[in-house]
């Protein structure tokens, strides 16, 4: 195995996909064994990736630590140890570069906790994910005829790597009104970010909030937090709101999908032709993959031999990885969310609702 993508179960339903017999055990017992005894799990082989310039194939795998998102957030020390154990396991099976998926990135400080403890190259996927999150917005604004200088884009989790990088990309692209939402204790981070955003766009209108309820006035909402539970409820969104959800597990409550006047798009999904993970991640096409995995695939195709994105991405890395991905034929997946593909009729209806207002 040349490369590995490290994930974790979002909840027990993901565990049951791999071990269906566990459905018949008490939840408390299953969670106890996951927490105390379960080693890193080899989930599936990744096939179909060609080396750039050579035409030869290179194979990788999906590995998982045996903790759900909630367990990781409730047992951070244990989660950190299991992330390290899985990284060492990857090294021992010959992996040269590992991609940190979902909460394994944030709970290892964007890979910073690993770089001095195991001799393996690391990337977090943050550059290619931020690129695709914002590309979703660019494409939706084009389809729905939205003016980037007039709409308000809220970013929930704006102090994080993906949220802050997405803000930079949007400011550089001329989006004029940003609402940056995160925990109050992270407010100090926004001083530097605000300065950077104004360097891209001196007339940009920036507001800060630590209240999720303030997204009620946003036309577009990006969600990119590491919360183990849903944060955005149906009542938090205006009529015609567009939600671009990048969080794994999702930041979007089930009741949001009951609203016919709101559009939810899973942001972190890219189409990677001919590349299969041989595991059901719940995406619409067998060649669809998460952006953080796609960043790893791009690097593996170049036989990348050093760290790529540790902690936070730069715009230079965003532009670079985007160009490399395009050369491989990677592109935005069809618009989808956990309920399935989003039809052109749904897009037309949302467009009608937005402009009717």
C-alpha positions as CSV (number, residue, x, y, z in Angstrom):
1,X,0.0,0.0,0.0
2,X,1.5,3.4,-1.1
3,X,-1.1,5.6,0.6
4,X,-3.9,5.5,3.2
5,X,-6.9,7.6,4.1
6,X,-7.7,7.7,7.8
7,X,-11.3,8.0,8.9
8,X,-13.6,7.1,11.7
9,X,-17.3,6.1,11.9
10,X,-19.6,9.1,12.0
11,X,-21.9,7.1,14.2
12,X,-22.7,3.5,14.9
13,X,-24.5,3.1,11.6
14,X,-21.0,3.3,9.9
15,X,-19.7,0.6,12.3
16,X,-22.6,-1.7,11.3
17,X,-21.7,-1.4,7.6
18,X,-18.4,-3.1,8.4
19,X,-19.6,-5.3,11.2
20,X,-23.4,-6.0,10.7
21,X,-23.6,-8.5,13.6
22,X,-22.8,-5.8,16.1
23,X,-26.4,-4.5,15.5
24,X,-27.5,-7.3,17.8
25,X,-25.4,-6.2,20.8
26,X,-26.3,-3.5,23.3
27,X,-25.0,-0.1,22.1
28,X,-23.2,0.5,25.4
29,X,-21.3,-2.8,25.0
30,X,-20.3,-2.0,21.4
31,X,-19.1,1.5,22.3
32,X,-17.2,0.1,25.3
33,X,-15.2,-2.4,23.1
34,X,-14.6,0.3,20.5
35,X,-13.2,2.6,23.1
36,X,-11.1,0.1,25.1
37,X,-10.0,-2.7,22.9
38,X,-10.6,-2.2,19.2
39,X,-7.4,-1.7,17.1
40,X,-7.1,0.3,13.9
41,X,-9.3,-1.2,11.2
42,X,-8.5,-1.9,7.5
43,X,-11.7,-0.8,5.8
44,X,-11.1,-1.2,2.1
45,X,-8.6,-1.1,-0.7
46,X,-8.5,1.9,-3.0
47,X,-7.9,1.0,-6.7
48,X,-7.8,2.7,-10.1
49,X,-5.3,5.6,-9.4
50,X,-2.7,6.1,-12.2
51,X,0.7,7.7,-11.6
52,X,1.2,11.0,-13.4
53,X,3.5,10.6,-16.3
54,X,3.9,6.9,-16.0
55,X,0.5,5.2,-16.6
56,X,1.2,2.6,-13.9
57,X,-1.3,2.1,-11.1
58,X,-0.8,2.7,-7.4
59,X,-3.0,1.3,-4.7
60,X,-4.0,2.6,-1.3
61,X,-6.4,1.8,1.4
62,X,-9.0,3.3,3.8
63,X,-8.1,2.8,7.5
64,X,-10.3,3.7,10.4
65,X,-9.9,4.3,14.1
66,X,-12.6,2.5,16.0
67,X,-14.4,5.5,17.6
68,X,-17.5,7.4,16.6
69,X,-17.4,11.2,16.2
70,X,-19.1,11.6,19.6
71,X,-16.7,9.2,21.3
72,X,-13.8,11.1,19.9
73,X,-14.9,14.4,21.2
74,X,-15.8,13.0,24.6
75,X,-12.5,11.1,24.9
76,X,-9.9,13.3,23.1
77,X,-6.9,11.8,24.8
78,X,-7.9,8.3,23.8
79,X,-8.8,9.5,20.3
80,X,-5.4,11.1,19.9
81,X,-3.7,7.9,20.9
82,X,-5.8,5.9,18.5
83,X,-5.0,8.3,15.6
84,X,-1.3,7.9,16.4
85,X,-1.7,4.1,16.6
86,X,-3.4,4.0,13.2
87,X,-0.7,6.2,11.6
88,X,2.0,3.8,13.0
89,X,0.0,0.9,11.6
90,X,-0.1,2.6,8.2
91,X,3.6,3.1,8.3
92,X,4.1,-0.6,9.2
93,X,2.2,-1.8,6.1
94,X,4.3,0.3,3.8
95,X,2.2,3.5,3.4
96,X,4.3,6.5,2.3
97,X,1.6,9.2,2.8
98,X,-1.5,9.3,4.9
99,X,-4.5,11.6,4.6
100,X,-6.3,12.7,7.7
101,X,-10.1,12.6,7.2
102,X,-13.0,14.0,9.2
103,X,-12.1,14.6,12.9
104,X,-8.7,12.8,12.7
105,X,-7.3,16.1,11.4
106,X,-8.7,18.5,14.0
107,X,-7.9,16.1,16.9
108,X,-4.3,15.8,15.8
109,X,-4.0,19.6,15.5
110,X,-4.0,19.3,11.7
111,X,-1.3,16.6,11.8
112,X,1.0,18.7,14.1
113,X,0.8,16.1,16.8
114,X,2.0,13.3,14.5
115,X,4.9,14.7,12.5
116,X,7.6,14.1,15.2
117,X,6.2,10.7,16.3
118,X,6.0,8.7,13.1
119,X,8.0,8.8,9.9
120,X,5.2,9.2,7.4
121,X,4.1,12.0,5.1
122,X,0.8,13.7,6.0
123,X,-1.9,15.8,4.4
124,X,-5.2,17.0,5.8
125,X,-7.2,17.6,2.7
126,X,-7.9,21.1,3.7
127,X,-6.6,22.8,0.5
128,X,-8.6,20.7,-2.0
129,X,-11.7,20.7,0.3
130,X,-11.7,24.5,0.6
131,X,-11.3,24.7,-3.2
132,X,-14.3,22.5,-3.8
133,X,-16.5,24.1,-1.1
134,X,-16.1,27.5,-2.7
135,X,-16.4,26.0,-6.2
136,X,-19.8,24.7,-5.2
137,X,-20.8,28.2,-4.2
138,X,-19.5,29.7,-7.5
139,X,-21.4,27.1,-9.5
140,X,-24.6,27.5,-7.5
141,X,-24.5,31.3,-7.8
142,X,-24.2,30.9,-11.5
143,X,-27.1,28.4,-11.8
144,X,-29.3,30.4,-9.4
145,X,-28.4,33.8,-10.8
146,X,-27.1,35.2,-7.5
147,X,-25.0,38.4,-7.4
148,X,-21.8,37.8,-5.4
149,X,-21.6,41.5,-4.4
150,X,-25.1,41.4,-2.9
151,X,-25.6,38.1,-1.2
152,X,-24.4,37.3,2.3
153,X,-22.3,34.2,2.8
154,X,-22.1,32.9,6.4
155,X,-19.3,30.5,7.4
156,X,-20.0,28.4,10.4
157,X,-16.7,27.2,11.8
158,X,-14.9,30.1,10.2
159,X,-11.9,29.9,12.6
160,X,-11.0,26.4,11.4
161,X,-8.7,25.6,8.5
162,X,-11.4,24.9,5.9
163,X,-13.7,27.8,7.0
164,X,-10.9,30.4,7.1
165,X,-9.4,29.2,3.8
166,X,-12.9,29.3,2.2
167,X,-13.3,32.9,3.4
168,X,-10.0,33.9,1.8
169,X,-11.0,32.3,-1.5
170,X,-14.4,34.0,-1.5
171,X,-12.9,37.4,-0.6
172,X,-10.3,37.0,-3.4
173,X,-13.2,36.1,-5.8
174,X,-15.0,39.4,-5.0
175,X,-17.7,38.2,-2.6
176,X,-18.7,41.3,-0.7
177,X,-20.6,40.2,2.4
178,X,-19.3,37.6,4.9
179,X,-20.6,36.5,8.3
180,X,-18.0,34.6,10.2
181,X,-19.4,32.4,12.9
182,X,-17.5,30.4,15.5
183,X,-17.1,30.0,19.2
184,X,-16.6,33.1,21.2
185,X,-13.2,32.0,22.6
186,X,-11.9,32.0,19.0
187,X,-12.8,35.6,18.4
188,X,-9.1,36.7,18.6
189,X,-8.3,34.6,15.5
190,X,-10.5,36.8,13.4
191,X,-8.3,39.9,13.8
192,X,-5.6,38.4,11.5
193,X,-8.2,36.8,9.2
194,X,-10.0,40.1,8.8
195,X,-6.8,41.9,7.8
196,X,-6.1,39.2,5.2
197,X,-9.6,39.4,3.8
198,X,-9.3,43.1,3.4
199,X,-6.1,42.7,1.5
200,X,-8.0,40.8,-1.1
201,X,-11.0,43.0,-1.1
202,X,-10.7,46.4,0.6
203,X,-14.5,47.1,0.4
204,X,-15.6,43.8,1.9
205,X,-18.2,43.8,4.6
206,X,-17.3,41.4,7.4
207,X,-19.4,40.6,10.5
208,X,-18.5,38.2,13.3
209,X,-20.8,36.2,15.5
210,X,-20.7,33.3,18.0
211,X,-24.5,32.7,17.7
212,X,-25.7,30.2,15.2
213,X,-29.1,32.0,15.1
214,X,-27.4,34.9,13.2
215,X,-27.2,32.9,10.0
216,X,-31.0,33.5,9.6
217,X,-30.1,36.5,7.4
218,X,-27.5,34.6,5.2
219,X,-28.3,33.7,1.6
220,X,-25.6,31.0,1.6
221,X,-24.3,29.1,4.6
222,X,-21.1,27.1,4.7
223,X,-20.9,24.6,7.6
224,X,-17.4,23.4,8.4
225,X,-17.1,22.6,12.1
226,X,-15.8,19.6,14.0
227,X,-18.9,19.3,16.2
228,X,-20.0,15.7,16.7
229,X,-23.7,16.7,16.5
230,X,-25.9,18.7,14.1
231,X,-25.8,22.5,14.8
232,X,-28.1,24.0,12.1
233,X,-31.8,23.5,12.7
234,X,-34.7,24.2,10.3
235,X,-35.6,27.4,12.1
236,X,-32.1,28.9,11.7
237,X,-32.4,29.4,7.9
238,X,-34.3,32.0,5.9
239,X,-36.6,31.1,3.0
240,X,-34.5,30.3,-0.1
241,X,-31.3,29.6,1.9
242,X,-28.5,27.6,0.3
243,X,-26.5,25.4,2.7
244,X,-23.2,24.0,1.6
245,X,-22.3,21.4,4.2
246,X,-18.7,20.2,4.5
247,X,-18.8,18.8,8.0
248,X,-18.3,15.1,8.7
249,X,-20.3,14.2,10.6
250,X,-22.8,16.7,9.1
251,X,-23.7,20.0,10.8
252,X,-27.2,19.8,9.4
253,X,-30.1,18.6,11.5
254,X,-32.6,16.1,9.8
255,X,-35.4,18.6,10.2
256,X,-33.7,21.0,7.7
257,X,-34.3,18.4,4.9
258,X,-38.1,18.7,5.6
259,X,-38.1,22.3,4.4
260,X,-38.9,22.5,0.7
261,X,-37.8,26.1,0.5
262,X,-34.1,25.4,1.5
263,X,-31.4,23.7,-0.5
264,X,-28.7,21.6,1.2
265,X,-25.7,20.5,-0.8
266,X,-22.9,18.2,0.5
267,X,-19.9,20.3,-0.3
268,X,-17.0,17.9,0.2
269,X,-17.7,15.5,-2.7
270,X,-15.6,15.3,-5.9
271,X,-15.9,12.9,-8.9
272,X,-12.7,10.9,-9.3
273,X,-13.1,8.9,-12.5
274,X,-12.3,5.2,-12.3
275,X,-11.1,5.3,-8.7
276,X,-13.0,3.1,-6.3
277,X,-12.8,2.8,-2.5
278,X,-14.8,-0.4,-2.4
279,X,-16.7,0.9,0.6
280,X,-20.1,2.6,0.8
281,X,-19.6,6.1,2.0
282,X,-23.1,7.0,1.1
283,X,-22.3,9.0,-2.0
284,X,-24.3,9.1,-5.2
285,X,-21.8,7.5,-7.6
286,X,-19.2,4.7,-7.0
287,X,-16.5,7.1,-8.3
288,X,-17.5,9.9,-6.0
289,X,-15.2,10.5,-3.1
290,X,-14.7,13.0,-0.4
291,X,-12.4,16.0,-1.2
292,X,-10.0,15.2,1.6
293,X,-9.5,11.8,0.1
294,X,-9.2,13.3,-3.3
295,X,-6.3,15.6,-2.2
296,X,-4.5,12.4,-1.0
297,X,-5.2,10.7,-4.4
298,X,-3.8,13.7,-6.3
299,X,-0.6,13.7,-4.2
300,X,-0.2,9.9,-4.4
301,X,-0.5,10.2,-8.2
302,X,2.5,12.5,-8.1
303,X,4.4,10.1,-5.7
304,X,4.5,13.0,-3.3
305,X,7.3,12.4,-0.8
306,X,6.9,15.1,1.9
307,X,4.1,16.7,4.0
308,X,1.6,18.7,2.1
309,X,-1.0,20.4,4.2
310,X,-0.3,20.4,7.9
311,X,-2.6,22.5,10.0
312,X,-3.8,25.3,7.6
313,X,-3.8,25.6,3.9
314,X,-2.4,28.5,1.9
315,X,-4.1,29.9,-1.2
316,X,-1.0,28.9,-3.2
317,X,-1.6,25.3,-2.1
318,X,-5.3,25.6,-3.0
319,X,-4.5,26.8,-6.5
320,X,-1.8,24.2,-7.0
321,X,-3.9,21.2,-5.9
322,X,-6.9,22.5,-7.9
323,X,-4.7,22.5,-11.1
324,X,-3.4,19.0,-10.4
325,X,-6.8,17.7,-9.7
326,X,-8.2,19.1,-13.0
327,X,-5.3,17.5,-14.9
328,X,-6.4,14.1,-13.5
329,X,-10.0,14.7,-14.6
330,X,-11.3,15.3,-11.1
331,X,-14.3,17.7,-10.9
332,X,-17.3,18.5,-8.7
333,X,-19.6,15.6,-8.2
334,X,-23.3,16.1,-9.2
335,X,-25.1,18.1,-6.5
336,X,-26.2,15.8,-3.8
337,X,-26.9,15.5,-0.1
338,X,-27.6,12.6,2.3
339,X,-31.1,12.3,0.7
340,X,-29.6,11.6,-2.8
341,X,-29.0,13.6,-6.0
342,X,-30.5,17.1,-6.3
343,X,-32.6,17.3,-9.3
344,X,-32.7,20.2,-11.8
345,X,-36.3,20.7,-10.8
346,X,-35.3,21.3,-7.2
347,X,-32.7,23.8,-8.3
348,X,-35.3,25.6,-10.5
349,X,-37.7,25.7,-7.6
350,X,-35.1,27.2,-5.2
351,X,-34.2,29.7,-7.9
352,X,-37.9,30.7,-8.2
353,X,-38.3,31.0,-4.5
354,X,-35.2,33.2,-4.2
355,X,-36.1,35.6,-7.0
356,X,-39.8,35.7,-6.0
357,X,-38.8,37.3,-2.7
